[in-house]
Amino acid sequence: MASARPYAEDYQPKSNGSIIEHATTASQSAEISARLDRLPGTRSVWKLIAVLSLGFFFELYDLLFSGYIAPGLVKSGILTATTTGLFGTSGIASFISALFTGLFVGTFACGFLADKFGRRAIFTYSLLWYVAANAMMAFQTTAFGLNAWRFVSGIGIGVELITIGTYMSELAPKHLRGRAFAVCQAIGFSAVPIVAFLSYLLVPLSPFGFDGWRWVALIGGVSALFIWWFRRNLPESPRWLATKGRFEEANAILTKLEAKVARERGGKLPEIGPCDPIVKQASFSDIWKPPYRSRTIMLLIFHVFQTIGFYGFANWVPTLLIKQGINVTHSLLFTSIIALAAPVGPLIGFWIADRFERKHVIMCMAGVNIICGLLFSQVSAAVAIITLGVCLTLAGNIISFTFHTYQQELYPTTIRARAVGFVYSFSRLSAVFTSFLIAFVLKDFGVVGVFVFIAGAMLLVILTIGALGPKTRGKSLDSISH
């Protein structure tokens, strides 16, 4: 098997033999990555991606039901549609902000957990965390209790977001990475029409004397417990095991997967390609050193402003429609129809994911978001609302699966979860303030003002990605890290 030398300095002669040990370790890690990257997309490979995607489904269900149950929270008298003052704690904005404050803590402070304890364990336990927290939230009767438990669930969801992305990027071969994220998000975003439809059916009602919004919250949590059963089919990431020096475990997992893939291909696997030089053990401070510094700055700016575009529409669309004079029932109906487009965006992405540069896709879809958003603020006819809402949803979800792929590619395996957690946390922090800002803009400037605000944010996304984003399409994770 041909392989490149992992580190040039490892081959300088020294007397104590430690360099030979380092070179061997580096070679083993490089070989693990090369063996994974040569695997074709057979049933066994896609099965792993599908199981991770199921986890993402329930995560998005819990993450995105905020906007859909908002009218029910107002109807029950627990929260109000707008806030008293910019940072009032009794409005919908405080409920959305509580979630994103928890997401910020989970991504910023807890991203290291998956790097330390492994992708598989954290994938499971963070899911159980937020399921339990959302169950508690469903029984709250005060704004404080509601927001407090939404914050706690947000911590678990934040950890899960980072872990699934990291896990996916390391299990998917390089030639499938974009499509793997597209499939993951297509399955994940199918939660959107489901939660929208359940909200349409349940939020206006009180089945068995229990508020409809509470049913919506509980259904997602109970269903998510099935992931505990599915997790038995998930192996630990061989790339992560290799960074910990656990080569026997990594080799055993990979050998078993290779045997399954070989059987599905008729007994033969593709040749192992040249091993790209791997990055030595990195520390978190390396994100501020070349080549990662410009990537970190780019992602920090990107996440602050992309959040305004994505959640400014996704979390507020029912409320925005009501402010345009549409009643609660019709607002939820229109929202449910628009939500049907949510998984379609990533499905479209399946055909473009590995054909175009990630940065160019993000820039193009941000432009679509600007145009359709400004038009959305001017229409009142049902057909126009639904058509433009679908376009906004498609654009937002294509951006979502693309940047989730993109950010995971920009850091080395040893610090991937923690580094991505750090930059991604700024989107959560942005969302905390965005909720209050949109409530303020909506109150004083109306729906048009909200979409002008969103358009400005997406313009900054285009400029930032265009100027600082590196190209990654078709490259191995190790080569991108150099």
N, C-alpha and C positions, 0 to 999 in steps of 0.2 A: 504494500500500500504506500503510495507516494504521500508525503506529508511535508509541509513547510516547518521550519524550525520555530517553535513557539516564542522563544526570546533569544535574541542574538547574544546577550550577555551570559546566558546559561551555558554557552559553549566555549567560554573562555577558560583556559586550563587553570585549575586550582588544586591544591594538594589535599584538602580535607574531604573531598568527595561530595560535599553538599550540593555543588552545582549539578552533578550528575543526577542527584535525587530530584532537584527542582526541574531539570529537563525532562526526566521521566514522568513526573507529575503533570507537567505542562503537556507533554505528548499524549498522555492518557486522556486529559480533559479535551484536547483538540480532537482526538479520535472519537470520543463520545459525541461531540457536536457534529462531526462529519458523518458519523453513522446515522444520526437522527435526520440530518438534512438530505440524505440520499433516499429516504423512504418515500415510496410513491403513495398517492392518496387512495389507499384501499379501505375496505370496510372497517378494519380494526383501527386505523388512524382516525377516520371520521367518527367512529364510535366514541373515542376519547373526547373529541371536540364537541360531540353532541351532549355528553354528560356534563361537561363544563358549561355548555350553553343552557342546560336546564337550570343550573344554579343561577346563571345570569337572568333567566326568565323571572324567577321569584324575587331576585334582587331588584329588578326594574319594576316589578309589580309594586313592591313596597316603596320604592323610591319615588314613583310617579303618581301614586294615587292621591297625593296632596291636592292637586288642582281639581280632581274629579269629585272628591268628597267635600270640597270647600263650601259649595252651596248648602250641603247638609249640615255642616258645622254652624253656618250662619242661621239656618232655619231652626236648629235646636237651641239657639240662644247662647251657645258656649263662646262663639267668636263673632266678630263683626266684619263686614266686607272691607271697610277702610279702617285706618288707625287714627287714634287721637294723638297728634304729634307725629314726628318722623319715626320714632322708635317705640311706638305704643305696643303693649304686650297683650292686647285683647283682640287683635284683628287677625285676619288670614295671614298677613305678612309675618306675624310673630310665629305662627305655626310652621310656615315654610322655612323661616329663618332658624327655628329650633332644629329642624332636620339638618339643614346645611351647616349649622354650628357643630352638630355631632359628626357630620361627614368630614368637616375640617379636622376635628380632633382625631378621627379614625385614620384619615389619610396622612396627616402631618406627623402625628405623634406615634402611630402604631404601625406604620408601613414596614418598620424593621422586623416585625414579628414573622412575616413570611420568609424573610432572608435568614432569620435565626432558627426558626423551628420547622421550616419546610412549607411547601405550597399546599400539600394535601391536608395537613392537620388544620392549618389556619382557614382554609377553604370551608371546612366542615364546622369548626367551632364559631367562627364569626357569623355564619348563617344561623346557627342555633341561638346566638346572642340576640340578633335583631328580631327573630321570630318571637322570642319570649317577650322582648320589650314592646313590640307592637301589640301583642295580646293584652298586655297590661294597659297600654294606651287606649285600647278599644273600650275599656270600662271606666274611663275618666269622665267626670262631670264638670270640671272647672278648667278654665284656660291654663292655669298654672300646671295642673296635673297632666293635661293633654300635651303641653309644650315640653314638660320635663321628660316624659316617656318617649316623645318623638325625638328628643335630643339623644337619649340613651340608644334608641334603635339606630339613629344616624351613625353612631360610632361603629356599630357592627357592620352596617351597610358600607361605610367607608373602607373598612379593612377588607371586606369581601370584594369591592370594586378593584382594588389594587391587586389582590391575590389572584383573581380570575384572569385579569389581563396578563400578569406575569406568567402564570401557569400556562396560559394559552400560547404565548409567544415562545415558550421553551419546549412545549410538546409538539408544536406544528413545524414540519419541515419548512425550510426557507422558501421553497417554491409554492407553498400552500398558505403561507402566513397571512397574507391579505385576505384570501378567500375564507380561511378559518375564522378570522374575526368577523367577516361579513356574515357567515352562517351563524356564528355565536350571537351576533346582534339581531339577525333576522328572527331567530328563535326567542331571544330576549325581548325584543320589541313587540312580539306577538302578545306580550302581556298588556300592552297599551290598549288595543281594542277590547281585550277581555275586561280589564278594570274599568274602561269607559262604559262598556255595555252593562256590567254589573252595577255601576253607579247610576246609569240611566234607569235600570229596573228598580234598584233598592233605595237610592238616596231620597227620593220624594216620599218614600213610605216608611213604616215602622213595623216590619214583620214580627209578630208575636210580642209586640210592645217594645221592641228593641230597635233603636234608631237605625235606619238603613246604612248610614255611613259606617256604623260599627260592624255591621255584617261584612261590608267590603274589606275592612281592615282585617277581620278575623279569618275570612276565607283564604286570603293570601298566606297568612301565617301557618294555618293548619296544612295547607297543600304543600308548603315548602318543606315540611318534615319528611316528605318522601325522598328528599335529597340524601338523607341519612342512609337510606337503603341503596341508592344509586352509587354512593361514594365507594363502595367496595370494588367497583370496576375501575377506579382511578389509581394509577401508580404514582409514586412520587416522581418529581421531575428529575430525570437522569442528569441534566445539566447542573441542577442545584446540588445533587449528591456529589458530583465530580468536584464542585468548588469546595466541598467540605472534606475532600479526600476519601470519600466512601465509594471507591471505585468498584468494589465487588458488588455492592448493592446496585449501583448504576448499571454495571454490565449485566447483572442478572435480569433487571427490568427490561433493558434494551434487547437482550438476547431473546427473551420471551416474546417481545413485540415483533422482532425481526422474523421469528419463526412463524408467527401468525400471518404476517404480511407475505412471507415467502409462499406459504400454503395458498393464500388467496391469489397469488400471481403464478401459480403453477410450479413452485419450487425454486425460483431464481429471483435474486434481488439485484438492483443496479449496482455497479461498481462504486466503491467509496471514492469520492473525489478528493482532491488535495485538501489537507487540513489548513484552515486559515490560522495565522498566529493568534493566540488567545491573549486576553488581557490578564496581567498579573492581579493578585489580590488587591482590590481597590478599597479605599475608605470613602466615607460619605463626603469628606472634604474635597475629594477629586472632582465633584460636580462643578467646582469653581475653577478648575484648571483645564487647559486645552486638552482634547478637543471638546470637552463637555460644557465649558463655560458658556459659549455662545448658544448652545442648545438649551441650557438651563434658563438663560435670560429669555430666549425666544418662547419657551414653553410657559414661563411665568406670565409674560405679557399675554400670550395667546389664551391661557386659561382664565385670566381675569375677565377678558372681554367675550370669549365664546360662550361663557355661561349666561351672559345677558341675553344673547340671541337665542340660545336653546331653551333655557328655563323661563325666560321672559315670555315666551309663547306657550310652552308645554304646561307650565304650572298656572298660567293665568287665563288661558283661552276661554273657559266657561264664564269666568268673571268679566272678561272683556266683552264677550257677546251679550251678557246681561246689561252691561253699561251702554251697549249700542241699541238697547231697547227690546231685546229678545228675552222672553220669559224663561224661567228656570228649566222647565221641561224641554222646550225647544232648544235651549242652549246645550243641555246635556245630550239631546238627540244629535244635533249638529256635531258636537264634540265626539260622539261615538262613531259617527260616519267618518269624520276626519281621521280618527285614531286607527281606522282600518288600514290606513296607508303606512302606519309605523313600521311594520316588518317588511314592507315592500322596498323601502329605501336600501336596507342592507342586501336584499335579494338582487336589486339592480347592481349594487356594489359587488356582488359575487362575480359579475361579468367584467367589471372594470378594475377590481381591487389590485390585481397583479399585472395589469396592462399599462397603467398610468402611474406617475409619481404621486405619492401620498400628498405632498404639499400642493400640487396643482389641483387635485380633486378638492381639497379643503378650500382653496381660494375660489374656485369656480362656484361651489355650493354656497359659500358665504355671499357671493354676488347675487345668487338666486334668492337668498334669504332677504337681502336688502330690498330688491325689487318687489317681491311678493308681499313682504310685510307692509310696505308703504301703500300698496294697492289694497291690501286687506283692511286697512284703517279707513278706506273711503267707500266701502261697499256695504250694502244692507240686504241685497237679494240672496236668498238661500243658496242658489246655484253658485253665485260668485263667492260667497263665504266658504262653501265646502271646497270649491276648486282651488282657491288660493290657500285655504287651510291645509289641503292635501299637499300642495307644492311646498309649503313651509315645513310640513312634517317630513316629507321626502328629503329635502335639502338638509334639515337638521340631523336626521338619522344617518345620512351618508357621511356628513361631517363627523358624527359621533363614532361610527365604526372605524373611519379612517384615522382619526387622531388616536383612538385607543390602540390601533396597530402601531402607529407612528411613534408614539412616546415610548412604547416598550422596546422599540428597536434602538433607541438612542443611548442606552446605558448598558454597562457590562453586567453579567449574571450575578456577580457577587454583591452588587448594590442595587440591582434593578428594582426590586419592590420598594426599597426605601427611597431611592432617588425619584422614581415615578410618583410615589406617595407624596413626596415633598412638593414637587411642581404641581401635581394634580390637586393638592390641598388648597391651592390658591383659587381654583375654580369653586370649591366649596365655600371658602371665605368670601369670595366675590358674590356668591349666591345669597349669603346671609344679608349683605347690604343691598343687593339687587332687589330683593323682595320688598324692602322698605322703600327703596327709591322708586320702584315701579308703582307701588301703592301711592306714593306722594305725587308722582307725575300723572297717574291716572286721575287722582282727585283734582289736581289743579289745571291739567292740560288735556285731559281726556284720552281716548284711545289713539288718536293721531299722535299725540305727544309721546305715548309709550312706544310706538313703532318708529318714530324719528330717533328716539333714544337708542332703540335696538339697532337701527341702521348705522348709527355712528360707531357703535361697538363692533359691528361686523366689518366695517371698513378698516378699523384698526387691526382686526384679525388678518385681513387680506395683506395689509402692508407688512405686518410682522412676519408672517409665514413666508411671504415672498422674499423678504430681505435676508432672513436668518436661517430658514429651514434647509437642512441638508437633504440630498437625495438618498433614498434607501431601497428602492424597488429592486427585487431579485438578489439582494446581497445577504450574506450570512450574518448572524448576529455578531460574530466575532470580528468580521471585517468592518462592520459599521462602527464598532467600538474603537477603531484605530484612527 
